[in-house]
Amino acid sequence: MKLNMQKFTKAAQGLILIFAAFFSVHASAATTTLGVPVFVQSTGPVMAQFVGGASAGFTNQLFLDSPANALGVIFNNHTNTLGDTVNLGTFSAGTELIFRNHVVDTGYDFKTGPGSRNPDGLPHAKIVEGLTSAEMTLLELANGITVGTMLRGGTVVGFEDTFASSNPDYNDLSYLFTNVGTTAPVPVPAAVWLFGSGLLGLIGVARRKACTA
């Protein structure tokens, strides 16, 4: 049995290496950014999923600092299970969501967005958007998550939990959020809506005149 498990582990590692080699030579639509805010993309619910960092040395807790809410601790990397999902609520398009990673062991708090929000003045959240389903499968294999568990189409946020780290890896605690991105959606100006409704009104009048003619 031990031999079979060793073979399985080697096979899984080999599969991950094959995926990694594939993505190293094939262009990906995914984009990675540091020190930028995250915004709700369309009015509706935002889901959060715990996808990495269960083996991190420090105990980390995720909070949503803004907008104000009563969620409390969303995830704890040492008590939650990879794949756990929480509905954060419904938000309007363009709302910035400020997430905070609280490091229980050191007492430090690190937030999404610019480094000026953090005690060491450095960005502590890496945001990856546009991951394909195949790339999410690679992440699942690498993090020991059942394939198909991660919410496809979501945005991954990875935190660095060490103060002023000289070699940040941004994978001490990782979450996936649906319906968020680093670009704030541009609202349609009210004048456009008024123009559209006026145009529809004119079309209606023209039709009525055509029917009575």
N, C-alpha and C positions, 0 to 999 in steps of 0.2 A: 504493500500500500504506500509506503514511504517513497519507493522508487517511482510508482505511478504519479504521485504528487510532484516529485521532482521533474518528471517528464512534462507534466501539465504546466508547471511553472515556466520551464524552459520554452515550451511551445507558446505560452502567452507572451513571454518576453520577446520571442522571435517575431510574433505577430505585430507587436507594438513597434519593433524596429522596422518592419516592412512598411507599416503605416507612416512612420516618421520619414523613411527614405522617400516614400511616394510624395509626401507633402513638401519635402525639401526641394523637389525638382518640378513640382506643379504649382502654378500660381494659385493663390487663395484670395477669395474676396474679403477675408477677415481683415479688420484693421485694429491696431493696438495703440492706445493712447494713455498718457499719464497726466495727472494733475488737472483733469477736466471734469466738469459737472455732468450729471446724468439727468435727462429730462423724460417725462412721460410723452410718448409719441402720439397717442390718440386717446381721447376721452374714454375711460373704461378701467377695468381692474388691472392690477399689477401683481404678478405672482413671484414669490421668492423661493429659491431652491438651494439647499446646502449641497455643494458638489466637490468640495476639497478642503483639506486641512485637518482632518480628523486625527492625524498622527503628529500634529504640531506640538512642540514642547510646551508652549504657553497655552493657557486657557483663554479663549477669545469669545466675546459675546457681540452679536450684531444688533444694532438699534437703528431705527429710522428717526433721525432727529427732527427733520422738517419735511413736510408740514407736520404740525402738532398732531399727536395721535395717542392712543392708549394701548399700543401693541406691547410695550415693554421689551423684554429680550425676545428677539425673533428666533435666533439660533444660538446654541452654545456648542462649540466644536467638539467638546468632550462628553456631551450628553445626547446630542442629536445624532441621527443616523444619516449617512450620505444618501441623498435622494429625498429627504424630508422636504415637504412643500408647505408654504404658508401663503394665504391670500392677504396681501397688505391693504386691500381696500380699493375703492374707485377714485381716480384722480382725473383732473382736467388736462387736456393736451397742453404741453408747454410747461407744466409744473416741474420745478427742480426737486428731486428727491435727494436729500442729504443723508447718507448712511454713515454710521459711526461704528468703528470696531473698537470695543473696550477690551484692553488686555488686563485680565484680572490679576496676573502675577506681578505686573509692574505698575499698574494703575494708570498707564498712558491711554489716551484716546486718540484715534486716528480717523479722519473723515475723508469721504470722497470729495473731489474738487481740488482746488489749488493747494499747494503746500503751505500757504499762509494760514490755513485752518488748523494746522498741526503744530504740536509743541516744538518740533525740531525744524519747522519751516520747510519740510520736504514733502513731496507727494507720496502718499502711501497706498494708493489704489490704482491698479492697472486694469483698464477696461478693454475687453475684446468683443468687437461687434462683427456680425456677418459670418459667423462660423457655419460651415455647411453641416449637414447631418453626418457625413463621413468624418469630419473633424471632431464632432462631438462624440462619435463612437470611439475615436482615438483617445479622447480625454477620459471617457468612461473606462476604457481598458487600463489606462495609465493610473487612474485613481481607485481602481477596484470597485467600480459601480456597474451594476447590471446594465448591459447594453440596451438602449431604448428608454432608460430612466430619465435622462436629462431632457428638459423641455426644449424641443427643437425650435429654432428661431429666436432663442433668448440671448441676452447679453451677459457675458461672464465678467465678474468683478473679483479680482484677486488682491488681497491685502498683504502688506508687509507689516509684521507686528513688532519689529525691533526699532527702538529709538535711534535715529541717525545711523542706520546700518550702512557699513562701507560696501556691502555686497548684497543689496536687496534682490530678492527673487520673486516677491509678490505672489507667493503661493502658500503662505502660512495659513491662509483662510480664504476659501473661494466660494462665491455664491453666483447663482444665475438668476437674472431678473427678466421677466417678459415685459414687453411694451415699453421698454426704455431705450434710450440712445444718447449719444453725446451731442447731438445737434437738436436744438430746440425747433419744433415745427413752427412754420410761419403761418399765423392765423390769416384767414381770408378777410380783407378789409370790409367793414360794414357797407361801404359804398358799393362794393361788388354785389353783395346780397341784395341791396336795394335796387340796383340796376337789373339784376336777374329777375326779381319779383315784378318789377315794372314791365320788363320785356314780356314775361308770361301774361301779364294783364293785357297788354296790347294785342298779343296773339289771341287771347280769349275774346276781346272785343271784335277783332277782325273776323273771327269765326262766326260770331253771332250775327254780324252784318251780312256775311255770306249766306247764312241760312235763311235770313229774312228777305233777301233780295229776290 
